[in-house]
Amino acid sequence: MEGIDLRRLRYFIAVCEHGGFSRASQSIGVAQPSLTRQIKLLEKEVGISLINRSGRGAEPTAEGRFLLGQSRLHIDGLDDAVREVRQRSDKLKGEISLGICPTIVPLFLEDIRNFVQAQYQGVTLNVVEAYSGDLASLMRGGRLDAALTYRPSAPDQLDIVDLFAERLVLVTSYTRAQVDAPRQLSDISRLKLILPSEIHELRRIIDRVYRERGIALQPELELDSLNAVKAVIADKTTQYATILPHSSVTRELAGHVLSAYAIADSAMVRTIAVVRPQGGSPRKVVLTALIDEVRRQAGRIKRSMGSADVVLLGQG
């Protein structure tokens, strides 16, 4: 055996982490037949079976688990070496313009700023906080290098890296009452709802699910400011409610300002993605390193969040 194809090792890690070929294929953007073929070639290179396949998915064999641990260790080391080379390059200077949705800010922004300040002192990070529809317009106008946003429903002329999917919840003013049963879509539609306007991806997700279920939905108020929405709902006298990702209200939930309830429909999820125009940016080296860091942050966030809030990509 002269050597192992590192690309196949990365594919092997993806299959193990996602528990199956289909989910791994969707996550890494490789056609499932090609992914299956590459894993078989890896097994041929190694000379032993690495994956047990079943109707429920795929999991590593005992030998596969050993290879998985060693592969992660060494590939992470290689990635660290590549990052260091990038950091040493004189080209890592200039500006990066990053858009980010308000509901995603609490998850990523502080760590992104710390990463750039620590690793790329010659780079200025310009952050634009705006709703998904506004970020799309800015990107089309060439004013953003990349955006952390909802996965766009119309991805034309965009490079998209999916990070993870998060369940949406019903948000109301704080109440001490404990309600364990998920709220039905039909019951939510009868509430006084505040939602973002229709140009934004969150609204499109909500409208699409209601339309597919044949339930009419008409919000009483459209408001494109997350902080304003939360302030209005926190006022018990208004009796307003909204639908948001759970992570966007964790601080208010902990402070007993707002309450959140699960929604009884598995399609009520948002997928967070890194989006950038096709063709890349003249600051490609820095931008690629930043996106790599965002992907690592996303992995840490998935591990820290409860299983009730995060869902496997492709599984709804």
C-alpha positions as CSV (number, residue, x, y, z in Angstrom):
1,M,0.0,0.0,0.0
2,E,1.7,3.1,-1.3
3,G,-0.6,5.6,0.4
4,I,-4.2,6.6,1.3
5,D,-6.2,9.2,-0.6
6,L,-6.9,11.9,2.0
7,R,-10.1,12.9,0.2
8,R,-11.4,9.4,0.8
9,L,-10.6,9.6,4.4
10,R,-12.5,12.9,4.7
11,Y,-15.5,11.1,3.0
12,F,-15.2,8.2,5.4
13,I,-15.3,10.6,8.4
14,A,-18.4,12.4,6.9
15,V,-20.2,9.0,6.5
16,C,-19.4,8.1,10.1
17,E,-20.4,11.5,11.5
18,H,-23.7,11.6,9.6
19,G,-24.6,8.0,10.2
20,G,-25.2,7.2,6.6
21,F,-24.3,7.8,3.0
22,S,-27.4,9.8,2.1
23,R,-27.0,12.4,4.9
24,A,-23.2,12.6,4.3
25,S,-23.8,13.1,0.6
26,Q,-26.1,16.0,1.2
27,S,-23.8,17.6,3.7
28,I,-20.5,17.5,1.7
29,G,-22.1,18.0,-1.7
30,V,-21.0,14.7,-3.3
31,A,-23.3,12.5,-5.2
32,Q,-24.2,9.4,-3.2
33,P,-23.1,6.9,-5.9
34,S,-19.7,8.6,-6.1
35,L,-19.4,8.7,-2.3
36,T,-20.2,5.0,-2.0
37,R,-17.6,4.2,-4.7
38,Q,-15.0,6.2,-2.9
39,I,-15.6,4.4,0.4
40,K,-15.3,1.1,-1.4
41,L,-12.0,2.2,-2.9
42,L,-10.8,3.2,0.6
43,E,-11.7,-0.2,2.0
44,K,-9.8,-1.8,-0.9
45,E,-6.8,0.4,-0.2
46,V,-6.9,-0.5,3.5
47,G,-7.7,-4.1,2.8
48,I,-10.5,-4.5,5.4
49,S,-14.2,-3.6,5.8
50,L,-14.6,-0.2,7.4
51,I,-18.4,0.5,7.3
52,N,-21.4,-1.7,8.3
53,R,-24.3,-0.8,6.0
54,S,-28.0,-1.4,7.0
55,G,-31.4,-0.1,6.2
56,R,-31.1,2.4,9.0
57,G,-27.9,3.9,7.8
58,A,-24.2,3.1,8.2
59,E,-21.7,2.9,11.1
60,P,-18.0,2.1,11.3
61,T,-16.8,-1.4,12.1
62,A,-14.5,-2.0,15.0
63,E,-11.5,-1.4,12.7
64,G,-13.4,1.6,11.2
65,R,-13.8,3.2,14.6
66,F,-10.0,3.0,15.2
67,L,-9.3,4.5,11.7
68,L,-11.9,7.2,12.4
69,G,-10.2,8.4,15.5
70,Q,-6.7,8.3,14.0
71,S,-7.9,10.0,10.8
72,R,-9.5,12.9,12.7
73,L,-6.3,13.4,14.7
74,H,-4.0,13.5,11.7
75,I,-6.4,15.4,9.3
76,D,-6.9,18.0,12.0
77,G,-3.2,18.3,12.2
78,L,-2.9,18.8,8.5
79,D,-5.6,21.4,8.6
80,D,-3.8,23.3,11.4
81,A,-0.6,23.3,9.2
82,V,-2.5,24.7,6.2
83,R,-4.0,27.4,8.4
84,E,-0.6,28.4,9.7
85,V,0.8,28.6,6.2
86,R,-2.1,30.9,5.3
87,Q,-1.6,33.0,8.4
88,R,2.1,33.5,7.4
89,S,1.3,34.7,4.0
90,D,1.8,38.4,3.3
91,K,-1.4,38.3,1.2
92,L,-3.5,38.0,4.4
93,K,-4.3,41.7,4.5
94,G,-7.2,43.9,3.5
95,E,-10.9,43.8,4.4
96,I,-13.6,41.2,4.6
97,S,-17.2,42.2,4.5
98,L,-19.4,39.6,6.3
99,G,-23.2,39.8,6.5
100,I,-25.0,38.0,9.3
101,C,-28.7,37.6,10.2
102,P,-29.7,39.0,13.6
103,T,-30.9,35.6,14.8
104,I,-27.5,34.1,14.0
105,V,-25.4,36.8,15.7
106,P,-25.5,35.3,19.2
107,L,-24.2,32.0,17.9
108,F,-21.2,33.1,15.8
109,L,-20.3,36.8,15.8
110,E,-18.2,37.1,19.0
111,D,-16.1,34.0,18.1
112,I,-15.6,35.2,14.5
113,R,-14.3,38.6,15.7
114,N,-12.0,36.9,18.1
115,F,-10.7,34.6,15.5
116,V,-9.9,37.3,13.0
117,Q,-8.3,39.5,15.6
118,A,-6.1,36.7,16.9
119,Q,-5.1,35.1,13.6
120,Y,-5.3,37.9,10.9
121,Q,-4.2,41.1,12.4
122,G,-3.7,42.6,9.0
123,V,-7.4,42.0,8.1
124,T,-10.2,44.3,8.9
125,L,-13.6,42.6,9.4
126,N,-16.6,44.7,8.4
127,V,-19.8,43.1,9.7
128,V,-23.3,44.0,8.3
129,E,-26.2,42.8,10.5
130,A,-29.4,42.5,8.4
131,Y,-32.2,40.2,7.6
132,S,-31.7,37.5,4.9
133,G,-33.5,39.4,2.2
134,D,-31.4,42.5,2.7
135,L,-28.2,40.4,2.8
136,A,-29.1,38.8,-0.5
137,S,-29.5,42.2,-2.1
138,L,-26.2,43.4,-0.7
139,M,-24.5,40.3,-2.0
140,R,-26.0,40.7,-5.5
141,G,-24.7,44.3,-5.4
142,G,-21.1,43.1,-4.6
143,R,-21.0,44.7,-1.2
144,L,-20.5,41.5,0.8
145,D,-17.8,38.8,0.5
146,A,-20.0,36.3,2.3
147,A,-23.0,36.0,4.6
148,L,-24.0,33.8,7.5
149,T,-27.7,33.5,6.8
150,Y,-30.6,31.2,6.2
151,R,-30.1,28.8,3.3
152,P,-31.6,30.7,0.4
153,S,-34.6,29.1,-1.4
154,A,-33.3,30.5,-4.7
155,P,-29.5,29.6,-4.6
156,D,-28.7,30.8,-8.2
157,Q,-25.2,32.2,-8.6
158,L,-24.3,31.4,-5.0
159,D,-21.8,29.0,-3.3
160,I,-23.5,27.6,-0.3
161,V,-22.0,25.7,2.7
162,D,-24.8,24.3,5.0
163,L,-23.8,24.3,8.7
164,F,-26.7,22.9,10.6
165,A,-30.5,23.0,10.9
166,E,-32.3,24.3,13.9
167,R,-36.0,23.9,14.9
168,L,-38.3,26.9,15.0
169,V,-40.4,27.6,18.2
170,L,-43.4,29.6,19.1
171,V,-42.3,32.6,21.2
172,T,-44.7,34.5,23.6
173,S,-44.4,36.7,26.6
174,Y,-43.2,35.0,29.7
175,T,-45.5,32.7,31.6
176,R,-44.9,30.4,34.5
177,A,-47.3,27.8,33.1
178,Q,-45.5,24.7,31.8
179,V,-46.8,23.3,28.5
180,D,-45.1,20.1,27.4
181,A,-47.2,19.3,24.4
182,P,-46.0,20.9,21.1
183,R,-48.2,23.6,19.7
184,Q,-50.2,22.8,16.6
185,L,-49.9,24.9,13.4
186,S,-53.6,25.5,13.3
187,D,-53.6,26.8,16.9
188,I,-50.6,29.1,16.2
189,S,-52.4,30.6,13.2
190,R,-55.1,31.9,15.4
191,L,-52.7,33.9,17.6
192,K,-51.8,37.6,17.2
193,L,-48.6,37.0,15.2
194,I,-45.7,39.3,14.4
195,L,-43.6,38.0,11.5
196,P,-40.9,39.4,9.3
197,S,-41.9,40.6,5.8
198,E,-42.1,38.2,2.9
199,I,-38.7,39.1,1.4
200,H,-37.0,37.3,4.3
201,E,-36.2,33.6,4.4
202,L,-37.6,32.9,7.8
203,R,-41.0,34.2,6.6
204,R,-40.7,32.1,3.4
205,I,-40.0,28.9,5.5
206,I,-43.1,29.6,7.7
207,D,-45.4,30.4,4.8
208,R,-44.2,27.4,2.8
209,V,-45.0,25.0,5.7
210,Y,-48.4,26.5,6.3
211,R,-49.2,26.5,2.6
212,E,-48.2,22.8,2.3
213,R,-50.4,21.9,5.2
214,G,-53.4,23.8,3.8
215,I,-53.6,26.2,6.8
216,A,-54.3,29.9,6.3
217,L,-51.8,32.2,7.9
218,Q,-52.2,36.0,8.2
219,P,-50.0,37.8,10.7
220,E,-51.4,40.9,12.3
221,L,-48.1,42.7,12.1
222,E,-45.0,42.6,9.9
223,L,-41.8,43.8,11.6
224,D,-38.3,43.5,10.3
225,S,-36.4,44.1,13.5
226,L,-35.6,41.2,15.8
227,N,-35.1,43.4,18.9
228,A,-38.3,45.3,18.3
229,V,-40.2,42.0,17.8
230,K,-38.9,40.7,21.1
231,A,-39.7,44.0,22.9
232,V,-43.3,44.0,21.7
233,I,-43.8,40.4,22.7
234,A,-42.3,40.8,26.1
235,D,-45.0,43.3,26.9
236,K,-47.8,41.0,28.1
237,T,-50.5,43.6,27.4
238,T,-49.9,43.3,23.6
239,Q,-50.6,39.5,23.6
240,Y,-48.4,39.1,20.5
241,A,-46.5,36.0,19.6
242,T,-44.0,35.1,16.9
243,I,-42.0,32.2,15.4
244,L,-38.2,32.2,15.8
245,P,-35.2,29.9,16.1
246,H,-34.8,28.8,19.7
247,S,-31.2,30.0,19.9
248,S,-32.3,33.6,19.1
249,V,-34.2,33.9,22.4
250,T,-32.1,31.9,24.8
251,R,-31.1,35.0,26.8
252,E,-34.7,36.1,27.2
253,L,-35.8,32.6,28.2
254,A,-33.1,32.4,30.9
255,G,-34.1,35.9,32.1
256,H,-37.9,35.0,32.2
257,V,-38.7,37.7,29.7
258,L,-40.1,35.4,27.0
259,S,-41.4,31.8,26.8
260,A,-40.9,29.3,24.0
261,Y,-42.8,26.3,22.9
262,A,-42.1,23.4,20.5
263,I,-44.1,23.3,17.2
264,A,-45.7,20.0,16.2
265,D,-44.3,20.0,12.7
266,S,-40.9,18.6,11.7
267,A,-40.7,20.9,8.7
268,M,-40.5,24.0,10.9
269,V,-36.7,24.3,10.8
270,R,-34.2,26.8,9.5
271,T,-30.9,25.8,8.0
272,I,-27.9,28.1,8.7
273,A,-25.5,28.4,5.9
274,V,-22.4,30.3,4.7
275,V,-23.3,31.9,1.4
276,R,-21.0,33.8,-1.0
277,P,-21.2,34.8,-4.7
278,Q,-19.9,32.2,-7.2
279,G,-16.4,33.0,-8.4
280,G,-15.2,33.9,-5.0
281,S,-13.5,37.1,-3.8
282,P,-10.0,38.6,-4.5
283,R,-9.5,38.0,-0.8
284,K,-10.0,34.2,-1.3
285,V,-7.3,33.0,1.0
286,V,-8.6,34.9,4.0
287,L,-12.2,34.2,3.2
288,T,-11.6,30.4,2.8
289,A,-9.8,30.4,6.2
290,L,-12.7,32.3,7.8
291,I,-15.3,29.9,6.4
292,D,-13.2,26.9,7.6
293,E,-13.3,28.5,11.1
294,V,-17.1,29.1,10.9
295,R,-17.6,25.4,10.0
296,R,-15.6,24.4,13.1
297,Q,-17.6,26.7,15.2
298,A,-20.8,25.2,13.8
299,G,-19.6,21.8,14.9
300,R,-19.1,23.0,18.4
301,I,-22.5,24.7,18.5
302,K,-24.2,21.5,17.4
303,R,-22.6,19.6,20.1
304,S,-23.5,22.2,22.8
305,M,-27.1,22.6,21.7
306,G,-29.9,20.2,22.8
307,S,-31.0,17.5,20.5
308,A,-34.5,18.9,20.6
309,D,-33.2,22.1,18.9
310,V,-30.8,20.8,16.3
311,V,-31.8,18.4,13.5
312,L,-29.7,16.4,11.0
313,L,-29.4,18.2,7.7
314,G,-31.7,16.4,5.2
315,Q,-33.8,14.9,7.9
316,G,-36.3,17.8,8.5
